């Protein structure tokens, strides 16, 4: 993590005491491991508490960011409690899946334990990013009496429609890669320095229970009760505490921020910056902001009753991104902060442009029929669904994929044009197969032809009437399709063109349809609605964010180097396209803990021209842990492979663990799943 542009704070208003590990007992006998930071005098002067509840291991997985964040809050008068969930890190038990009811139940017990401590004033908050942002919303919906406010970052209110598994009813490749990640993460050993000599027994119990979660997820390919559980959009009224929802345009999770603002009835604020999937005080692309100072004002208001003025500010604040050359990674996105007093905003006006032959115009022309039949390998440079910003994992220049798509361009703009919100396409479509999907990309085309992806969306056309009960298409029958793209804030420059690019493949971001498909689009009858922002009143009066600050970074030494690789290979002889993504974290030695850890993630994707069921995903993870003072040297190897036929998904996987070079445990899996219109 690059901390070079952070203002490191070494002294705080209150001296900080750290409890490196303590165990929180649950009613069923399970103990959860917690790391706590609090003011040194908290028992004499009790303080509110902030919980972060995660499965990613406080010992190593999040220790770097924990060190930057929690001591800062503690130094300003809070007890920060970072807890490893059941079955993770040094906690007891087994972790069976994401967002289970037992996870929420355990969190409620943890909050009760916290409020019973002599150092706690009785008021609590929850902060978290990604999983921790999800369960912040989910725990809030359970209405614990002590919980007054949450900060939810890079999260979602809808586990099916807006998570890493399915998008528009189409299976995201990350459903597989994320499943492979957790398969590897769940193979990690606890640290014997904390759990003692029974560390191996606890580890072996976890290994024996470590069935790949994708085996559960592939059973649920539509929005059934499995995904409805813990989706707070099922009843927004369940949440009564104050919610600060935060996202980033380069992240997979930004749509939930405006949805939460529009649907919650409790006090709420929203913030979306240019960031990828990281906390805003150290995220890329910049600008980074003084997120800790900003959220400190939030906590002081809701947990201490101090009038910090934060609730007098506009409800929704976003980074309006300027046009920029297309690159897969940015250190900084030019733009400016803008704000809306509330969301939805009456200041956003819909501008309709019709999809005529090759053009976007305000007037509909005579209707023509265009075929959409894109290559199976199109999309290899679209980047990741959920970008982290630390490596080149974003979308590159769109010209190559635009050339494989059916495109519609506006005339060069006479003046700048700003959009804020979700563009929506209304398309008149038919298909020659009963199962198909449509992808739309909204691009910013510079005068030199460079094409930057602004936003995009996808819809499985069998889900055109909802995600719970898909309906096969009748080949040849015309349908009116509404496709909402991801929310975005973007300022097109004068002289630039707006482009819509339509395709029925986007590999490997989305798993291909069961058969090659041709769509027919009726031009003139199809249109794009842009959320145009013309009223800029108040933007110039916005108070600037302070520079990014943090607490002292964790003491660590990299003892083997990091390495990242993203490589596309094309073989015209056999018609195969291959994408390889390797992320090697190196081995880090945590000098204060004596713990060493590292991982290598290898992703391999392959597809053959014209053959959607040649698609092949292979995820291979290596996890490595060492504790020299206990003689621990552990390595785990996991493989997750997904293939398909027209009618089935075929999963295979394996797990092998080593102490030194000796293999001590192994297991294999093979399972077929019927395709449910996916």
FENHU-V542853 format. One record per helix or strand of 3 or more residues. SS is the DSSP state (H for helix, E for strand). FROM is the first residue (numbers start at 0). TO is the last residue. If there is no record, write none. Layout:
ss: (SS;SS)
from: (FROM;FROM)
to: (TO;TO)
//
This chain:
ss: (E;E;E;H;E;H;E;H;E;E;H;H;H;H;H;H;E;H;E;H;H;E;E;E;E;E;H;E;E;E;E;E;H;E;E;E;E;E;H;E;E;E;E;E;H;E;E;E)
from: (15;30;46;62;77;100;119;130;146;169;173;191;213;224;231;235;241;254;267;290;309;315;334;347;358;368;398;405;416;423;436;450;460;478;487;496;518;526;538;555;562;575;594;610;627;631;647;661)
to: (24;38;53;74;83;114;128;139;152;171;184;208;216;227;233;237;247;262;272;303;311;321;339;355;360;371;402;408;420;430;444;459;462;483;491;502;521;532;540;559;570;589;607;626;629;643;658;673)
//
